Amino acid sequence: MEILITGANGQLAQDIWRLAEAKGWIVKAFVHQQLDITNYTQVKEAITFLKPDVVINCAAYNAVDEAETNWRQAFLVNGIGPRHLATICENLTIPLVHFSTDFVFDGQKNTPYTIADTPSPLSKYGLSKFLGEQEIVRLTHHYYLIRVSWVFGLKGKVGVNFIKKIISWAKDKKRLRIVTDQTSSPSYTEDIAKAVLDLIQTGQYGLYHLTNTGYCSRYEWARFILKTIKWSGELLPAKSKDFPTPAQRPVFSALDSFPLKHILGYELPSWQEATERFLRNKA
């Protein structure tokens, strides 16, 4: 199996790359500077020349708040880039894996979202990711469209990795305030990567929700992390309104992974087990 990965510097791409090579697969991985998915000609030349068995798109514009003003760039990377990939992959009959987000939902459901629920983004970032979803579904028949949420991995930077962010804060502070009114499903890149590679081998195209099992608030997740690392400070509950941001976040955006278990024969481990494993691996 030969796969092409875009956005190769990302924490999810890094684990997909590592696990694919461990399976003996050939990986052609490109960072943005080498392969810009918003450049149709460049992408067409690369995919046509390499002719991979699968294209895995990990390139994304993930600056949620910046997207409110820099929405054109967000739409280019998250919407038009996937359009390019879908068009080219369809013409060459190459399966496409693309990742979306829980932020396509408005968070008003109060129970985990399934693949049957209709997106209603609150932010420009969420809207840009929904645009990418629509383009892929419209333009290609051979796709794995995978929504993830609250992604964390060993290669993730502090700014985009909640666990690393909490640990960084805990080093310098004896008191932390974390919001209780944002709830979703943490997703460990190692677990996502394994499931994605298994899913590719099934040939069962379509839309999937792929997260670790269960869900929690940011506060509950932080409490679990801090207890695990034996932090002795004080953790206080807060509300999102206490930390105003340009982009509105969904209050409850947990994802239900149905029918993943029926396809793969297993569910991902719980978010608690994944968090503990991440902390052990990090050490």
N, C-alpha and C positions, 0 to 999 in steps of 0.2 A: 504494500500500500504506500502510495506517495501522496503527501498532503502539502498544500501551500497555506501558510499562515500569514495573515496581515496583522499589523499592530503588535509585532513580536516582542516589544518591550513590556507589554502589560502583564500584570500578575496572573491573569487567567491564561494568556498565551504561553507564558513561561512554563506552566504546569502541563498544558496540553503538549507542548514541544517535548518536554522531558519524558512524559509517560508514553508518547507516541514512539520516541526513539527506543525506549525500554522494550517496546513490543516488536522492535525490529523494523519499524516503518521508516521510510525516507521522508525527512522534513525539509522543506524549503521555506524558511522563515524570513520575513521582511519587516523592518521598522519603517516608520513613516517616511524617513528621508530616502529610503530605497524604493518604496512603492507607495505612492499616494493614491488612495482609492478614489479621490475626487477627480483624478486625471484619467479620463476614460481611455485615451490612447495608450498611456503607460500601462494601465491594468490589462487592457486587451493584449498588448504585446507580450507581457509577462506570462499570462495564463495560456495564451496560444502557444508560446514557445515551450513552456514547461509541461503543459498537458497533465496536470496532477489528477489523481483519482478523486480528490475532494479539495474544495477551497473552504478554509475556516477563517471567517472574518472576525478578528478581535480588535480591529481598529475602531475607535470611538471617540467622540467628544464628550467627556464626562464632567466638565466644569459646570455643575448644575446652576449655580448662581450667575456665573458669567454669561451663560446662555441667554439670560433674560435680555441682555443688551447686545451680545454678540451672536444673535440668533441665526444670522446668515451662515456663519461658519459652522454652527451646530447643525443646521439643516443640510449643509453641504456634506459634512462628514457622516452624520447619522441617517440622512435621508437619500441624498443624491449618490453618495458612495455605494451604498447597498444597491441602488438602482443600477449603477454601472456593473457591479458584480453579478447581479441577477441576470441582466441582459446577456452578458458575456458567457456566464456559466450555462444558461439555457441554450444558447446557440451551439455550445460545444458539448452539451449533455453531460455536464459535470455537476455533481451535487454541491450545494452551498450550505454551509453552517453559518448562522448569524445569531448574534446575541442581542436581546432586548432587555427590558427592565420592568420592574414593578411600578415605576413612575408613569407608566401609560394609564394607570388607574387613578381615580380621584380619592380613594380611601374611605368612601362613605358606606361601603357594604357591611362592614363589621364582622364578616366571616371571610376566610381565605378565598381569594379569587381563583376561579378555574379557567381553563382555556375557552370555556363557553361564554365567559363574561365579556361585555363590551367595553373597550377602553374609553376613557374620558380624561385625558391628561390635564393637570393643573398648571404645568409650567411649560416654558418654551423647550426645555430639555426633554420633558416627557413627550411633547408634541413632535419634536424632531425624531425621537426613537419610534414613535408610532408611524411617522411618515416612512421610515425605513421598513417597518413591518409591512405596510401596505404595498410598497414598491416590490418587495420580494414575493409576496403572495400573488401580486398581479402579473409579474413578469417571468416567473419560473415555476416549474412543476416539481423540481427535484430539490427541495429545501428542508433543512431542519431549523426551524425558527424557535429559539430557546430563550425564554424570559428567566432572568436571574434577579436576585435582590441582595443587598447588603453584602457584597462580595468582599472576601478577605483571603489573602494568600501570603506566603512567605516572602515573595518578591514585591509585595505591595508597598508603596511609599506611605509615610505617616499621614500625609494629607488625604489619602483615599482609603486607608485601612483603619477601620474603627478600633480594632484591638490595639494596634500599634499607637494610635492616637491616645487611647486611654492610658496605656502604659507610660507614654511620654509625659502626659499630664501628671500622672501619679508620682513620677520621680521628683517633681518640683513642688507639688502642692499637697497640703494636708487635708484639703477640703475640695470636693468636686461637686458640681451641680449638673445633672444629666436629665434630659427630657423624658417624661413618662408618656407623652401623648404622640409618639411616633412608634408604630409597631409593624414589624415585618419578619421575614425569614432569613437569617444569616446563611451565607453560602460560601463554603470553603472551596477554594479553587482546585485543590487536589481531588476533592470528591466530584466536583462538576466535571473536571477534565476526564476522569475515569468514565463517568457516565456518558459523556459526549462521544468518546472513542467507542464505547460499547454500542451506543445508539447508531453511530455511523454504519456499523457492521450489520444492523438489522434490516436496513433498506426501507424502514418504515418512516417515510417523510411526513412532515407536518409541524404543527405548533405544539410546544412543550413548555411546561413550567418545571424548572430544575433548581431546587434549593435543598439545603439540609432540612430534615424533618422537624416540624414544630415551628413556633414563632415566639417572639418576645418583644418587649419595648426596648428602646435604647437604654433606659434606666436598668431594666432587668438584666440585659446583656452586660452592661458595665459592672453591675453588682457581682455577677458570676465571674467575670474576668478578675476583678479586684480581690475577690475571695480566694480564687485559685492561686493568685500570685502573692497572697497573704499581705496585702496592703493594709496598713494600720490607720489610715486616715478616715475621714467622715464623708460619706456619699449622701448627697441631698437631692430630693426630687425637684424637678423644675418643669416648666411648660415651654412649648415652642415660642410663645409670644415673649418669653423672657430673653430670647436670642433671635431678634428679627433678622430675616434673610430676604434677599431680593426674590428668590423663587419659593413658592409655596410647596411644602411637602405633604404627601398624603398621610392622613392620620393612621390609617390601618391598611397596609398593602401586602399582607402576608399572601403567599402563593400556595395553592393546592397542587401537588405534583401529579394528580390523576391525569392520564392513565399510565404513568411511567412504570409503575410496578408490574403492570400487565404486559408491557413491552420488554422490559429488561429482566424481570423476575426478581427485582429487589428495589428497595427504597434507599435513599441516602441516609447515613447515620444522623442522629439527632444533632441539633445545633450545639448542645452542651458537649457531646462527645467530640464533635469537630473542633470546638473552641479549645478543649483540653489538649487535643492532639496537636493543634497549631502551636499552643504554648510550649508543649514538650519539644516539638520540632524546632521552634524558634530558639530554645535554650541550647 
